Amino acid sequence: MRKIQIIITTGALLLGAVTAAGCSMFNSSGARTEETKSSVEQALAQGASESATESATESTKRTDLLPPQAYEIYGEPEEGIDIDLTVMSGTMVYSEVYNMMNEPEKYIGKSVKMQGAFAVYEDEFNGENVYACIVKDAAACCATGIEFIREGEHTYPDDYPKNGNEIVVRGVFDVYEDGDYKYCTLKNADMQVV
């Protein structure tokens, strides 16, 4: 009930402001005044140029693929990180990783930071270990992940956590081909156990 009262009050205030502004835009015969036309045109032109400048500034400041609203909700990414999945909700993280899998060309070369469960798999063709960071959606019913290749020399199991342990991985997104398949990976990755 309180929400309805707030909406009605806000609507009434906005209607009053528009009506008051509208009255001064017209002369006694109902025609628009020249002063009003020029001030409206100036305001529109100024707003358009400010918007274009703001858009240009925003696009040069950010190099990732997230919509501007994401920054209002989750904040700015960590310095040197284009896509910081660690500050997002489970639904956003799962969705963004899903996008990375479906449109990897948009993410190549972007620095990514993510948090999830550590997983190790043995490649059935060459017997080598494949390491991944697995994320789940908000309902924890669906999971997806990104393989990562650590920078430097590391051996399994000595330099890795147990399967399922929570990790944070930072790396550069890339795609590689193995036979007829393409795989997404975080290259030159840094992994920390949380």
VOZAVO-477363 format. One record per residue (C-alpha): residue in three letters; x, y, z. Coordinates in Angstrom, 1 decimal, padded with zeros to 4 digits, m for minus. Example, Ala and Ser with C-alpha at 12.3 -4.5 7.8 and 13.67 -1.06 7.14 Angstrom:
BEGIN
SITE / residuo / c1 / c2 / c3
SITE / ALA / 012.3 / m004.5 / 007.8 $
SITE / SER / 013.7 / m001.1 / 007.1 $
***
This chain:
BEGIN
SITE / residuo / c1 / c2 / c3
SITE / MET / 000.0 / 000.0 / 000.0 $
SITE / ARG / 002.9 / 002.4 / 000.9 $
SITE / LYS / 004.4 / 001.8 / m002.6 $
SITE / ILE / 001.2 / 002.8 / m004.3 $
SITE / GLN / 001.0 / 006.0 / m002.2 $
SITE / ILE / 004.6 / 006.8 / m003.1 $
SITE / ILE / 004.0 / 006.2 / m006.8 $
SITE / ILE / 000.8 / 008.3 / m006.8 $
SITE / THR / 002.6 / 011.2 / m004.9 $
SITE / THR / 005.6 / 011.0 / m007.2 $
SITE / GLY / 003.3 / 011.0 / m010.3 $
SITE / ALA / 001.3 / 014.0 / m009.0 $
SITE / LEU / 004.5 / 016.0 / m008.4 $
SITE / LEU / 005.8 / 015.2 / m011.8 $
SITE / LEU / 002.5 / 016.1 / m013.5 $
SITE / GLY / 002.5 / 019.4 / m011.6 $
SITE / ALA / 006.1 / 020.2 / m012.7 $
SITE / VAL / 005.3 / 019.3 / m016.3 $
SITE / THR / 002.1 / 021.4 / m016.2 $
SITE / ALA / 004.0 / 024.4 / m014.7 $
SITE / ALA / 006.8 / 024.1 / m017.3 $
SITE / GLY / 004.2 / 023.7 / m020.0 $
SITE / CYS / 002.4 / 026.9 / m019.1 $
SITE / SER / 005.4 / 029.1 / m019.5 $
SITE / MET / 006.2 / 027.5 / m022.9 $
SITE / PHE / 003.1 / 029.0 / m024.6 $
SITE / ASN / 001.7 / 032.5 / m024.9 $
SITE / SER / m001.9 / 033.5 / m024.2 $
SITE / SER / m003.1 / 032.5 / m027.6 $
SITE / GLY / m001.7 / 029.0 / m027.2 $
SITE / ALA / 001.2 / 029.4 / m029.6 $
SITE / ARG / 004.7 / 028.4 / m028.6 $
SITE / THR / 006.9 / 031.4 / m027.9 $
SITE / GLU / 010.2 / 032.0 / m029.8 $
SITE / GLU / 012.1 / 032.1 / m026.4 $
SITE / THR / 010.8 / 028.7 / m025.5 $
SITE / LYS / 011.7 / 027.3 / m028.9 $
SITE / SER / 015.3 / 028.5 / m028.7 $
SITE / SER / 015.7 / 027.4 / m025.1 $
SITE / VAL / 014.3 / 024.0 / m025.8 $
SITE / GLU / 016.5 / 023.6 / m028.9 $
SITE / GLN / 019.6 / 024.7 / m026.8 $
SITE / ALA / 018.7 / 022.2 / m024.1 $
SITE / LEU / 018.3 / 019.4 / m026.6 $
SITE / ALA / 021.6 / 020.3 / m028.3 $
SITE / GLN / 023.4 / 020.6 / m025.0 $
SITE / GLY / 022.0 / 017.3 / m023.8 $
SITE / ALA / 022.9 / 015.5 / m027.0 $
SITE / SER / 026.5 / 016.8 / m027.0 $
SITE / GLU / 026.9 / 015.9 / m023.3 $
SITE / SER / 025.5 / 012.5 / m023.9 $
SITE / ALA / 027.8 / 011.9 / m026.9 $
SITE / THR / 030.8 / 013.1 / m024.8 $
SITE / GLU / 029.8 / 010.9 / m021.9 $
SITE / SER / 029.3 / 007.9 / m024.2 $
SITE / ALA / 032.8 / 008.5 / m025.7 $
SITE / THR / 034.4 / 008.9 / m022.3 $
SITE / GLU / 032.7 / 005.7 / m021.0 $
SITE / SER / 033.6 / 003.7 / m024.0 $
SITE / THR / 037.3 / 004.7 / m023.9 $
SITE / LYS / 037.4 / 004.1 / m020.1 $
SITE / ARG / 036.0 / 000.6 / m020.2 $
SITE / THR / 037.3 / m002.3 / m022.3 $
SITE / ASP / 035.0 / m005.1 / m021.3 $
SITE / LEU / 031.7 / m006.2 / m022.7 $
SITE / LEU / 029.4 / m005.6 / m019.7 $
SITE / PRO / 026.5 / m003.1 / m020.1 $
SITE / PRO / 027.0 / 000.2 / m018.3 $
SITE / GLN / 024.2 / m000.7 / m015.7 $
SITE / ALA / 026.4 / m003.5 / m014.5 $
SITE / TYR / 028.9 / m001.0 / m013.1 $
SITE / GLU / 026.1 / 000.8 / m011.2 $
SITE / ILE / 025.2 / m002.5 / m009.5 $
SITE / TYR / 028.6 / m004.3 / m009.1 $
SITE / GLY / 031.1 / m001.4 / m009.2 $
SITE / GLU / 034.2 / m000.9 / m011.3 $
SITE / PRO / 036.4 / m003.9 / m012.1 $
SITE / GLU / 039.7 / m004.4 / m010.4 $
SITE / GLU / 042.6 / m002.5 / m012.0 $
SITE / GLY / 044.0 / m004.4 / m015.0 $
SITE / ILE / 040.9 / m006.7 / m015.2 $
SITE / ASP / 038.5 / m006.2 / m018.1 $
SITE / ILE / 035.8 / m008.6 / m016.8 $
SITE / ASP / 035.6 / m009.2 / m013.0 $
SITE / LEU / 033.1 / m012.0 / m012.4 $
SITE / THR / 033.9 / m012.1 / m008.7 $
SITE / VAL / 031.7 / m009.1 / m007.9 $
SITE / MET / 028.6 / m010.3 / m009.7 $
SITE / SER / 025.6 / m012.3 / m008.6 $
SITE / GLY / 025.5 / m016.0 / m009.4 $
SITE / THR / 023.0 / m015.4 / m012.2 $
SITE / MET / 025.2 / m012.8 / m013.9 $
SITE / VAL / 028.4 / m014.9 / m013.5 $
SITE / TYR / 026.8 / m017.9 / m015.1 $
SITE / SER / 025.3 / m015.8 / m017.9 $
SITE / GLU / 028.6 / m014.1 / m018.7 $
SITE / VAL / 030.5 / m017.4 / m018.7 $
SITE / TYR / 027.8 / m018.8 / m021.0 $
SITE / ASN / 028.2 / m015.9 / m023.3 $
SITE / MET / 032.0 / m016.5 / m023.3 $
SITE / MET / 031.4 / m020.0 / m024.5 $
SITE / ASN / 028.9 / m019.0 / m027.2 $
SITE / GLU / 030.6 / m015.9 / m028.5 $
SITE / PRO / 034.2 / m016.4 / m027.6 $
SITE / GLU / 035.5 / m014.1 / m030.4 $
SITE / LYS / 034.1 / m011.1 / m028.4 $
SITE / TYR / 036.2 / m011.9 / m025.4 $
SITE / ILE / 039.6 / m012.9 / m026.9 $
SITE / GLY / 042.4 / m010.8 / m025.3 $
SITE / LYS / 040.3 / m009.6 / m022.4 $
SITE / SER / 041.6 / m010.1 / m018.9 $
SITE / VAL / 039.1 / m012.1 / m016.8 $
SITE / LYS / 038.9 / m012.7 / m013.0 $
SITE / MET / 036.6 / m015.4 / m011.8 $
SITE / GLN / 035.8 / m017.4 / m008.7 $
SITE / GLY / 034.5 / m020.9 / m008.6 $
SITE / ALA / 035.2 / m024.5 / m007.8 $
SITE / PHE / 038.5 / m026.1 / m008.9 $
SITE / ALA / 038.2 / m029.0 / m011.3 $
SITE / VAL / 040.8 / m031.2 / m012.9 $
SITE / TYR / 040.1 / m033.6 / m015.8 $
SITE / GLU / 042.3 / m036.0 / m017.8 $
SITE / ASP / 042.2 / m035.4 / m021.5 $
SITE / GLU / 041.1 / m038.7 / m022.9 $
SITE / PHE / 043.3 / m038.3 / m026.1 $
SITE / ASN / 046.6 / m037.2 / m024.7 $
SITE / GLY / 046.4 / m038.1 / m021.0 $
SITE / GLU / 047.3 / m034.6 / m019.9 $
SITE / ASN / 045.4 / m032.8 / m017.1 $
SITE / VAL / 043.0 / m030.0 / m017.9 $
SITE / TYR / 042.3 / m027.5 / m015.1 $
SITE / ALA / 039.1 / m025.5 / m014.9 $
SITE / CYS / 037.2 / m023.0 / m012.7 $
SITE / ILE / 033.6 / m024.1 / m012.5 $
SITE / VAL / 030.7 / m021.6 / m011.7 $
SITE / LYS / 027.1 / m022.5 / m011.0 $
SITE / ASP / 024.0 / m020.5 / m011.6 $
SITE / ALA / 022.1 / m018.9 / m008.7 $
SITE / ALA / 019.9 / m022.0 / m008.2 $
SITE / ALA / 023.1 / m024.2 / m008.2 $
SITE / CYS / 021.4 / m026.5 / m010.7 $
SITE / CYS / 023.5 / m025.7 / m013.7 $
SITE / ALA / 027.3 / m025.4 / m014.0 $
SITE / THR / 029.7 / m024.3 / m016.6 $
SITE / GLY / 033.4 / m023.4 / m016.5 $
SITE / ILE / 036.5 / m022.1 / m018.2 $
SITE / GLU / 039.7 / m024.0 / m018.5 $
SITE / PHE / 042.8 / m022.2 / m017.3 $
SITE / ILE / 046.5 / m022.6 / m018.0 $
SITE / ARG / 048.7 / m021.3 / m015.2 $
SITE / GLU / 051.7 / m019.2 / m015.9 $
SITE / GLY / 055.0 / m020.8 / m014.9 $
SITE / GLU / 055.8 / m024.4 / m013.9 $
SITE / HIS / 053.3 / m026.3 / m011.7 $
SITE / THR / 052.8 / m029.9 / m011.1 $
SITE / TYR / 049.6 / m031.7 / m010.1 $
SITE / PRO / 048.7 / m032.5 / m007.4 $
SITE / ASP / 051.4 / m030.7 / m005.5 $
SITE / ASP / 050.7 / m027.1 / m006.8 $
SITE / TYR / 046.9 / m027.5 / m007.0 $
SITE / PRO / 044.0 / m027.7 / m004.5 $
SITE / LYS / 041.6 / m030.6 / m004.2 $
SITE / ASN / 038.7 / m031.0 / m006.7 $
SITE / GLY / 035.8 / m028.7 / m005.5 $
SITE / ASN / 037.9 / m026.3 / m003.5 $
SITE / GLU / 037.0 / m022.6 / m004.1 $
SITE / ILE / 039.6 / m020.7 / m006.2 $
SITE / VAL / 040.0 / m017.3 / m007.8 $
SITE / VAL / 041.6 / m017.3 / m011.3 $
SITE / ARG / 042.9 / m014.3 / m013.3 $
SITE / GLY / 044.0 / m014.8 / m016.9 $
SITE / VAL / 043.7 / m013.6 / m020.5 $
SITE / PHE / 040.8 / m015.1 / m022.4 $
SITE / ASP / 041.7 / m017.1 / m025.5 $
SITE / VAL / 040.4 / m019.8 / m027.8 $
SITE / TYR / 042.4 / m022.8 / m029.2 $
SITE / GLU / 041.5 / m025.6 / m031.5 $
SITE / ASP / 042.1 / m029.3 / m030.9 $
SITE / GLY / 041.0 / m031.3 / m033.9 $
SITE / ASP / 037.5 / m030.3 / m034.9 $
SITE / TYR / 036.7 / m028.6 / m031.6 $
SITE / LYS / 037.4 / m025.1 / m030.2 $
SITE / TYR / 038.1 / m024.6 / m026.5 $
SITE / CYS / 038.0 / m021.5 / m024.4 $
SITE / THR / 040.8 / m020.9 / m021.9 $
SITE / LEU / 042.4 / m018.4 / m019.6 $
SITE / LYS / 046.0 / m018.1 / m020.6 $
SITE / ASN / 048.9 / m017.0 / m018.3 $
SITE / ALA / 046.6 / m017.5 / m015.4 $
SITE / ASP / 047.2 / m016.9 / m011.7 $
SITE / MET / 045.3 / m019.1 / m009.4 $
SITE / GLN / 044.7 / m018.6 / m005.6 $
SITE / VAL / 042.8 / m020.9 / m003.2 $
SITE / VAL / 040.1 / m018.9 / m001.4 $
***
